[in-house]
Amino acid sequence: MDEIKNLISKELRDFESKFSDAVKSNVALLDRIMHYIVKRKGKQMRPMFVLLSARLFSNDIQESTYRAAALVELLHTATLVHDDVVDDANERRGFFSINALWKNKIAVLVGDYLLSKGLLLSLNNNDFRALQILSQAVKEMSEGELLQIEKTRKLNIKEDIYFEIIRRKTASLLAAACSAGAWSTSNDEDTTEKMRLFGEKVGVAFQIKDDLFDYGSEKIGKPTGIDIREKKMTLPLIYTLEHATPDVRRQIINIVKNHNTDKARVEEVITLVKASGGIEYTQQKMFEYRDEAMAILHSFPDSNIRQGLESMVRYTTDRNF
């Protein structure tokens, strides 16, 4: 990841400065919270995808590229703040969440503020195409979340529904990041659509990797069994249920429905998933999406930026957290 950041180090520095300016407020409380958010930024994958996608088609980054990257990060941060309220989560990236420090009402308003700042940043600069791209992503993300909630109640998610959920819920924002970045320097709809599809494939592979962490036996950056405790139907579990005997299927569903807080019973499910071949099948699917993303990239001329994007793709499937 450090090597990729070095490739666009100047652009990232410029972006960080512009993002800090974009979230400034005249309200002291809001400014304090914005400072807290900026100082505890994550891996910045989405802005990096915007910047790299823009550089793939031009050596000169436009101001509209930085605005697109800021819009992506503003929307992403807003959804994380709102997610923490919905999930009643007290931590985010190893630090206290906004709702843990300032309570739910303020956290919801902060999420709304971030969303409005993103919209105004685009509207005030006539970045209508970027705003259209990102607004579509927010719509998809909301639909994905609600589809997951609807299907989780019955624990009867099939593989096609699982992919529809993660395409909308996770992959749509990464797809928007890549397409908005490409549009900012190419102004070409065909190119923008190809990069949207590229980002979507990477986003699906990224989410599958996250789902695999729940069954990790090696040292990883997050605890295992969380998805089972939250009754989330991910691909390893879906595959296992579809290939299990009726008795084993009933056993798994009973544990997920009624004993999901019992650590020993959750371990039973993890063991059954591993024995069923669910992990290998899920990895195979993840690599299929990764390879499809690589194939799209390889339709563009080779360059150090394309190689940087290739490294980003490999990072999504090779990371340990």
C-alpha positions in Angstrom: 0.0 0.0 0.0 2.9 2.4 0.8 4.4 1.9 -2.7 1.0 2.7 -4.3 0.7 5.8 -2.1 4.2 6.9 -3.2 3.0 6.8 -6.8 0.4 9.5 -6.1 2.0 11.1 -3.0 1.6 14.7 -4.2 -2.0 14.1 -5.3 -2.8 12.5 -1.9 -1.2 15.4 0.0 -3.2 17.9 -2.1 -6.4 15.8 -1.5 -5.9 15.7 2.3 -5.5 19.5 2.4 -8.6 20.0 0.2 -10.6 17.5 2.2 -9.8 19.2 5.4 -11.0 22.5 3.9 -14.1 20.9 2.6 -15.4 19.8 6.0 -14.7 23.1 7.9 -17.6 24.6 9.7 -18.4 27.8 11.6 -19.9 25.8 14.5 -17.3 25.1 17.1 -18.8 21.6 18.0 -18.9 20.5 14.4 -15.4 21.8 13.8 -14.1 19.7 16.7 -15.9 16.6 15.4 -14.6 17.2 11.9 -11.1 17.5 13.2 -11.5 14.2 15.1 -12.7 12.5 11.9 -9.9 13.9 9.7 -7.2 12.9 12.2 -8.5 9.3 12.3 -8.9 8.7 8.6 -8.7 5.1 7.4 -6.7 3.6 4.5 -8.2 6.1 2.1 -8.7 3.4 -0.5 -11.6 5.2 -2.2 -9.9 8.5 -2.8 -6.9 6.6 -4.0 -9.0 4.8 -6.5 -10.4 8.2 -7.7 -7.0 9.7 -8.1 -5.5 6.6 -9.8 -8.5 6.3 -12.2 -8.1 9.9 -13.1 -4.3 9.6 -13.7 -4.9 6.5 -15.9 -6.2 8.9 -18.6 -4.2 12.0 -17.9 -1.0 13.1 -16.2 -2.7 16.3 -15.1 -5.1 16.0 -12.2 -8.0 18.4 -12.5 -9.6 20.3 -9.6 -12.7 18.4 -10.4 -10.8 15.2 -9.6 -10.0 16.4 -6.1 -13.6 17.4 -5.7 -14.7 13.9 -6.8 -12.3 12.3 -4.3 -13.6 14.6 -1.5 -17.2 13.8 -2.5 -16.5 10.1 -2.3 -14.8 10.4 1.1 -17.5 12.6 2.5 -20.3 10.2 1.4 -18.3 7.2 2.7 -17.6 8.9 6.1 -21.3 9.9 6.4 -22.4 6.3 5.8 -19.9 5.0 8.4 -21.1 7.5 11.0 -24.8 6.5 10.4 -23.9 2.8 10.4 -22.3 3.1 13.8 -25.5 4.7 15.1 -27.6 1.9 13.5 -25.3 -0.8 14.8 -24.8 0.9 18.2 -21.1 0.5 17.6 -18.7 2.2 20.1 -15.6 1.8 18.0 -14.5 2.6 14.5 -10.9 1.8 13.3 -9.7 1.2 16.8 -11.0 4.6 18.1 -14.2 5.7 19.8 -17.0 6.2 17.2 -18.7 9.6 16.9 -21.9 8.3 18.6 -19.8 6.9 21.5 -18.3 10.3 22.2 -21.1 12.7 21.3 -24.2 10.4 21.4 -26.6 9.3 18.6 -28.4 12.6 17.9 -25.2 14.5 17.2 -23.8 11.6 15.2 -26.9 11.5 12.9 -26.6 15.2 12.4 -22.9 14.9 11.7 -23.6 12.3 9.0 -26.2 14.6 7.5 -23.7 17.5 7.6 -21.1 15.4 5.7 -23.7 14.4 3.1 -24.8 18.0 2.6 -21.2 19.2 2.3 -20.5 16.6 -0.4 -23.6 17.7 -2.4 -22.8 21.4 -2.1 -19.2 20.8 -3.1 -20.3 19.3 -6.4 -23.3 21.6 -7.1 -21.3 24.8 -6.4 -18.7 23.7 -8.9 -21.2 22.4 -11.6 -19.8 18.8 -11.2 -23.2 17.4 -12.2 -21.9 14.2 -13.7 -19.8 13.3 -10.6 -22.8 14.1 -8.4 -25.0 11.9 -10.6 -22.5 9.0 -10.3 -22.2 9.3 -6.5 -26.0 9.8 -5.9 -26.7 6.6 -7.8 -24.2 4.9 -5.5 -25.9 6.2 -2.3 -29.2 4.9 -3.7 -27.7 1.5 -4.3 -26.0 1.4 -0.9 -29.4 2.1 0.9 -31.2 -0.5 -1.2 -28.5 -3.1 -0.5 -28.7 -2.5 3.3 -32.5 -2.8 3.3 -32.3 -5.9 1.0 -29.9 -7.5 3.5 -32.2 -6.7 6.5 -35.2 -8.1 4.7 -33.5 -11.4 3.7 -31.6 -11.9 7.0 -34.9 -12.2 8.9 -35.6 -15.5 7.1 -32.0 -16.8 6.8 -32.9 -18.0 3.3 -30.5 -16.0 1.1 -29.3 -17.7 -2.0 -26.0 -17.0 -3.8 -27.5 -14.7 -6.4 -29.1 -12.5 -3.7 -25.9 -12.4 -1.7 -24.0 -11.0 -4.8 -26.8 -8.5 -5.4 -26.5 -7.3 -1.8 -22.8 -6.8 -1.8 -22.8 -5.3 -5.3 -25.1 -2.6 -4.0 -24.0 -2.3 -0.4 -20.2 -2.3 -0.9 -19.2 -2.4 -4.5 -21.3 0.5 -5.7 -19.3 3.2 -3.9 -16.0 1.8 -5.2 -17.5 1.6 -8.7 -18.5 5.3 -8.3 -15.0 6.2 -7.1 -13.4 4.7 -10.2 -16.0 6.1 -12.7 -16.0 9.6 -11.2 -12.2 9.7 -11.3 -12.1 8.5 -14.9 -14.8 11.0 -15.9 -12.9 13.9 -14.4 -10.0 13.6 -16.8 -11.5 11.7 -19.8 -15.0 13.2 -20.2 -15.7 10.0 -22.1 -18.8 7.9 -21.2 -17.5 4.6 -22.5 -14.3 4.9 -20.5 -16.3 6.0 -17.4 -18.5 2.9 -17.7 -15.6 0.5 -18.1 -14.0 2.0 -15.0 -17.3 1.8 -13.1 -17.5 -1.9 -14.0 -13.8 -2.3 -12.9 -14.5 -0.7 -9.5 -17.6 -2.9 -9.1 -15.6 -6.1 -9.6 -12.9 -4.9 -7.2 -15.6 -3.9 -4.6 -17.2 -7.4 -4.8 -13.8 -9.1 -4.3 -13.1 -6.7 -1.4 -16.4 -7.6 0.4 -15.8 -11.3 -0.2 -12.4 -11.0 1.5 -14.1 -9.2 4.4 -16.6 -12.1 4.7 -13.7 -14.6 4.7 -12.1 -12.9 7.7 -15.0 -14.2 9.8 -13.7 -17.7 9.4 -10.0 -16.8 9.7 -7.8 -19.3 11.5 -4.6 -17.2 11.2 -3.9 -13.9 13.0 -6.0 -11.2 11.3 -7.0 -7.7 12.1 -10.5 -8.5 13.3 -12.2 -11.2 15.5 -13.9 -14.1 13.9 -17.6 -15.2 14.2 -19.0 -11.7 14.2 -21.1 -12.2 11.0 -22.7 -15.3 12.5 -23.5 -13.6 15.7 -25.2 -10.8 13.7 -27.1 -13.4 11.6 -25.4 -12.2 8.4 -25.6 -14.7 5.6 -22.3 -14.6 3.8 -21.0 -16.8 0.9 -19.1 -19.4 3.0 -22.3 -20.0 5.1 -24.6 -19.9 2.0 -22.5 -22.5 0.2 -22.4 -24.7 3.3 -26.2 -24.6 3.8 -26.9 -25.3 0.1 -24.6 -28.4 0.2 -25.4 -29.7 3.7 -27.6 -32.7 4.7 -31.0 -31.7 6.0 -29.8 -32.5 9.6 -26.7 -30.4 9.4 -28.6 -27.6 7.7 -31.2 -27.6 10.6 -28.3 -27.6 13.1 -26.6 -24.6 11.5 -29.9 -22.6 11.2 -30.8 -23.4 14.8 -27.4 -22.1 16.0 -27.5 -18.9 13.9 -31.1 -18.2 15.0 -31.0 -19.2 18.6 -27.4 -19.6 19.9 -25.5 -17.0 18.0 -24.1 -15.4 21.2 -22.7 -18.8 22.4 -19.0 -18.7 21.4 -18.7 -22.5 21.4 -21.8 -23.0 19.2 -20.6 -20.3 16.8 -17.3 -22.2 16.6 -19.3 -25.3 15.6 -20.7 -23.4 12.6 -17.2 -22.2 11.6 -15.9 -25.8 11.8 -18.8 -27.1 9.6 -18.3 -24.3 7.1 -14.6 -25.2 6.8 -15.3 -28.9 6.5 -17.9 -28.3 3.7 -15.4 -26.6 1.4 -17.2 -23.3 1.9 -13.9 -21.4 2.3 -12.3 -22.7 -0.8 -15.4 -22.0 -2.9 -15.6 -18.5 -1.6 -11.9 -17.9 -2.3 -12.4 -19.2 -5.8 -15.3 -16.7 -6.4 -13.2 -13.8 -5.0 -10.3 -14.6 -7.4 -12.8 -14.7 -10.3 -13.9 -11.2 -9.6 -10.3 -10.1 -9.1 -9.3 -11.6 -12.5 -12.3 -9.9 -14.2 -11.2 -6.6 -12.8 -7.7 -7.2 -14.0 -8.9 -8.0 -17.5 -10.8 -4.7 -17.7 -7.6 -2.9 -16.6 -5.5 -4.7 -19.2 -7.7 -3.2 -21.9 -5.9 0.1 -21.2 -2.2 0.8 -22.2 0.4 -0.3 -19.7 1.8 2.4 -17.4 3.1 2.9 -13.9 -0.5 4.1 -12.9 -2.1 1.0 -14.4 0.4 -1.1 -12.4 -0.6 0.9 -9.3 -4.2 0.0 -9.9 -3.2 -3.6 -10.4 -1.5 -3.5 -7.0 -4.6 -2.0 -5.5 -6.7 -4.9 -6.9 -4.2 -7.4 -5.5 -4.2 -5.7 -2.1 -8.0 -6.1 -1.8 -7.7 -9.9 -1.9 -4.3 -10.3 -0.2 -4.7 -8.0 2.8 -4.8 -9.3 6.4 -7.3 -6.7 7.8 
